[in-house]
Amino acid sequence: MKLFPLCRELKKQKINFILINTGQHSDKKMSEDFFNEFGLKPDYNIKPSPVSGIRQISDIMNALEEIFVKETINLVVVVGDVNSTLAGALVANKLNIKLVHIEAGLRSFNNSMPEEYNRKLTDHLADYLFTTMEEALDNLSGEGINKNIYFVGNIMIDTLAHFDKQAKKTGEEFYFCTLHRAENVDDRRTFGDILDALEEISRDEKIYFPLHPRTAKMAKKFGFLRKINKIFSVLPPLSYADSVYYQKNALLVLTDSGGVQEETSFLGVPCLTLRTETERPITIEKGTNILAGVGKKAILAAYKKIDFKNKKKTVIPLWDGKTAERIVKIIKNEICAE
């Protein structure tokens, strides 16, 4: 979903590129359906082992090496902080290929998160860094990274702005919740505390809850499935357009997703982030986001702070739907011209 506006702009500017699906999301709803929804067709599809993160990264790296050599790649673009991001960065570095990192400089300062190391290592390997917010420049500078940094805005907002126009309004009143991060659902106590808080919140309003494959797996392991069905109006994994619909129409969004924190701020919808930190502090400073923590008492205390009457879009610098245009302009006029 973050590559959709970039690919569209590259085509518009007639810049040749290949799109690689690393296969990190093996679930059909998390991969093939999204490519179809965005009208994207990968040139290559990798099928890494799902056994462990190490095997996954290794398999992706082996496949990327073959592709990069075969295609004579001269610039690699990676986005975000997932395992695929780090794998692409490492292979580009070892093959001496210039590397662009989109969403550079984000930091949660929580080293227990696998994503934190992924984004840190990728930033230190990158030749060109594109940031979503001005605070990211300070994060990078603090780690000794000061060259070839471009503040371009948030490419996820490009995608959201496109789909926001299509999302219809509804008169139904409800909350919307997403929950999938490993630190939340892989820990029985944390998962249970979050569900206990959400059970109380659900007494105020119906909560729609798309059940992520990882969350479903851990809920089954911990014996939480019955409780989940009691608390929520459970939905299957959603398309991106459906996700935008539910966020746009919700009275409140509760989430542990980084992207949803950004989207709700753009949409002007109150958001409770079910985490103890965020790598997107601008959504708290200038957006609609409140950091709730993961304990029952903390979540309920944060919930009481929500101002449901003050629903309005916020203005965050360069979150304007034109980030892909800025990125491609820099790639074309500055990076490729070197």
VENURDA-V115617 format. One record per residue. N is the residue number from 1. RES is the residue in three letters. SS is DSSP state (a for helix, b for strand, c for the rest). OMEGA is omega in whole degrees, 0 to 359 (NA if undefined). Layout:
BEGIN
n/res/ss/omega
N/RES/SS/OMEGA
N/RES/SS/OMEGA
END
This chain:
BEGIN
n/res/ss/omega
1/MET/c/177
2/LYS/c/180
3/LEU/c/182
4/PHE/a/180
5/PRO/a/179
6/LEU/a/179
7/CYS/a/180
8/ARG/a/180
9/GLU/a/177
10/LEU/a/177
11/LYS/a/180
12/LYS/a/181
13/GLN/c/178
14/LYS/c/176
15/ILE/c/182
16/ASN/c/177
17/PHE/c/171
18/ILE/c/181
19/LEU/c/183
20/ILE/b/172
21/ASN/b/185
22/THR/c/177
23/GLY/c/181
24/GLN/c/175
25/HIS/c/184
26/SER/c/179
27/ASP/c/184
28/LYS/a/182
29/LYS/a/182
30/MET/a/186
31/SER/c/187
32/GLU/a/182
33/ASP/a/179
34/PHE/a/177
35/PHE/a/179
36/ASN/a/181
37/GLU/a/183
38/PHE/c/179
39/GLY/c/181
40/LEU/c/178
41/LYS/c/181
42/PRO/c/175
43/ASP/c/178
44/TYR/b/175
45/ASN/b/179
46/ILE/c/179
47/LYS/c/181
48/PRO/c/177
49/SER/c/177
50/PRO/c/187
51/VAL/c/181
52/SER/c/178
53/GLY/a/180
54/ILE/a/178
55/ARG/a/180
56/GLN/a/180
57/ILE/a/180
58/SER/a/180
59/ASP/a/179
60/ILE/a/180
61/MET/a/179
62/ASN/a/181
63/ALA/a/180
64/LEU/a/178
65/GLU/a/179
66/GLU/a/181
67/ILE/a/183
68/PHE/a/179
69/VAL/a/181
70/LYS/a/185
71/GLU/a/183
72/THR/c/181
73/ILE/c/177
74/ASN/c/175
75/LEU/b/178
76/VAL/b/178
77/VAL/b/176
78/VAL/b/184
79/VAL/b/169
80/GLY/c/191
81/ASP/c/181
82/VAL/c/180
83/ASN/a/179
84/SER/a/180
85/THR/a/180
86/LEU/a/180
87/ALA/a/179
88/GLY/a/180
89/ALA/a/181
90/LEU/a/181
91/VAL/a/178
92/ALA/a/180
93/ASN/a/182
94/LYS/a/179
95/LEU/c/178
96/ASN/c/177
97/ILE/c/180
98/LYS/b/186
99/LEU/b/174
100/VAL/b/175
101/HIS/b/176
102/ILE/b/188
103/GLU/b/179
104/ALA/b/171
105/GLY/c/177
106/LEU/c/180
107/ARG/c/173
108/SER/c/185
109/PHE/c/175
110/ASN/c/185
111/ASN/c/175
112/SER/c/178
113/MET/c/176
114/PRO/a/182
115/GLU/a/182
116/GLU/a/178
117/TYR/a/179
118/ASN/a/183
119/ARG/a/178
120/LYS/a/181
121/LEU/a/179
122/THR/a/178
123/ASP/a/182
124/HIS/a/176
125/LEU/a/188
126/ALA/c/174
127/ASP/c/181
128/TYR/b/186
129/LEU/b/180
130/PHE/b/186
131/THR/b/181
132/THR/c/184
133/MET/c/185
134/GLU/c/179
135/GLU/a/181
136/ALA/a/179
137/LEU/a/178
138/ASP/a/178
139/ASN/a/181
140/LEU/a/179
141/SER/a/179
142/GLY/a/177
143/GLU/c/176
144/GLY/c/179
145/ILE/c/187
146/ASN/c/184
147/LYS/c/173
148/ASN/c/178
149/ILE/b/183
150/TYR/b/175
151/PHE/b/187
152/VAL/c/183
153/GLY/c/190
154/ASN/c/183
155/ILE/a/177
156/MET/a/179
157/ILE/a/174
158/ASP/a/180
159/THR/a/181
160/LEU/a/181
161/ALA/a/179
162/HIS/a/184
163/PHE/a/179
164/ASP/a/180
165/LYS/c/183
166/GLN/c/185
167/ALA/c/181
168/LYS/c/176
169/LYS/c/179
170/THR/c/179
171/GLY/c/181
172/GLU/c/177
173/GLU/c/182
174/PHE/c/169
175/TYR/b/180
176/PHE/b/184
177/CYS/b/169
178/THR/b/184
179/LEU/c/182
180/HIS/c/188
181/ARG/c/184
182/ALA/a/184
183/GLU/a/178
184/ASN/a/188
185/VAL/a/179
186/ASP/c/179
187/ASP/c/186
188/ARG/a/183
189/ARG/a/180
190/THR/a/179
191/PHE/a/181
192/GLY/a/179
193/ASP/a/179
194/ILE/a/179
195/LEU/a/178
196/ASP/a/179
197/ALA/a/181
198/LEU/a/177
199/GLU/a/178
200/GLU/a/181
201/ILE/a/182
202/SER/c/177
203/ARG/c/179
204/ASP/c/186
205/GLU/c/174
206/LYS/c/178
207/ILE/b/172
208/TYR/b/188
209/PHE/b/174
210/PRO/b/186
211/LEU/c/179
212/HIS/c/180
213/PRO/a/179
214/ARG/a/180
215/THR/a/179
216/ALA/a/180
217/LYS/a/182
218/MET/a/177
219/ALA/a/177
220/LYS/a/180
221/LYS/a/184
222/PHE/a/181
223/GLY/c/184
224/PHE/c/187
225/LEU/a/180
226/ARG/a/180
227/LYS/a/179
228/ILE/a/180
229/ASN/a/177
230/LYS/a/185
231/ILE/a/193
232/PHE/c/160
233/SER/b/190
234/VAL/b/178
235/LEU/b/171
236/PRO/c/174
237/PRO/c/188
238/LEU/c/167
239/SER/c/179
240/TYR/a/180
241/ALA/a/179
242/ASP/a/178
243/SER/a/178
244/VAL/a/178
245/TYR/a/183
246/TYR/a/178
247/GLN/a/184
248/LYS/a/185
249/ASN/a/183
250/ALA/c/170
251/LEU/c/182
252/LEU/b/174
253/VAL/b/176
254/LEU/b/189
255/THR/b/167
256/ASP/c/181
257/SER/c/176
258/GLY/a/181
259/GLY/a/181
260/VAL/a/175
261/GLN/a/180
262/GLU/a/184
263/GLU/a/180
264/THR/a/177
265/SER/a/178
266/PHE/a/182
267/LEU/a/180
268/GLY/c/182
269/VAL/c/177
270/PRO/c/183
271/CYS/b/170
272/LEU/b/180
273/THR/b/185
274/LEU/c/179
275/ARG/c/179
276/THR/c/178
277/GLU/c/176
278/THR/c/175
279/GLU/c/179
280/ARG/c/184
281/PRO/c/180
282/ILE/a/179
283/THR/a/175
284/ILE/a/183
285/GLU/a/187
286/LYS/c/183
287/GLY/c/185
288/THR/c/190
289/ASN/b/172
290/ILE/b/179
291/LEU/b/190
292/ALA/c/188
293/GLY/c/183
294/VAL/c/176
295/GLY/c/183
296/LYS/a/182
297/LYS/a/181
298/ALA/a/180
299/ILE/a/181
300/LEU/a/177
301/ALA/a/178
302/ALA/a/181
303/TYR/a/181
304/LYS/c/181
305/LYS/c/185
306/ILE/c/175
307/ASP/c/185
308/PHE/c/181
309/LYS/c/186
310/ASN/c/180
311/LYS/c/180
312/LYS/c/179
313/LYS/c/179
314/THR/c/179
315/VAL/c/178
316/ILE/c/186
317/PRO/c/176
318/LEU/c/170
319/TRP/c/193
320/ASP/c/180
321/GLY/c/183
322/LYS/c/183
323/THR/a/180
324/ALA/a/178
325/GLU/a/180
326/ARG/a/180
327/ILE/a/183
328/VAL/a/178
329/LYS/a/180
330/ILE/a/179
331/ILE/a/184
332/LYS/a/188
333/ASN/a/184
334/GLU/a/185
335/ILE/a/181
336/CYS/c/181
337/ALA/c/182
338/GLU/c/NA
END
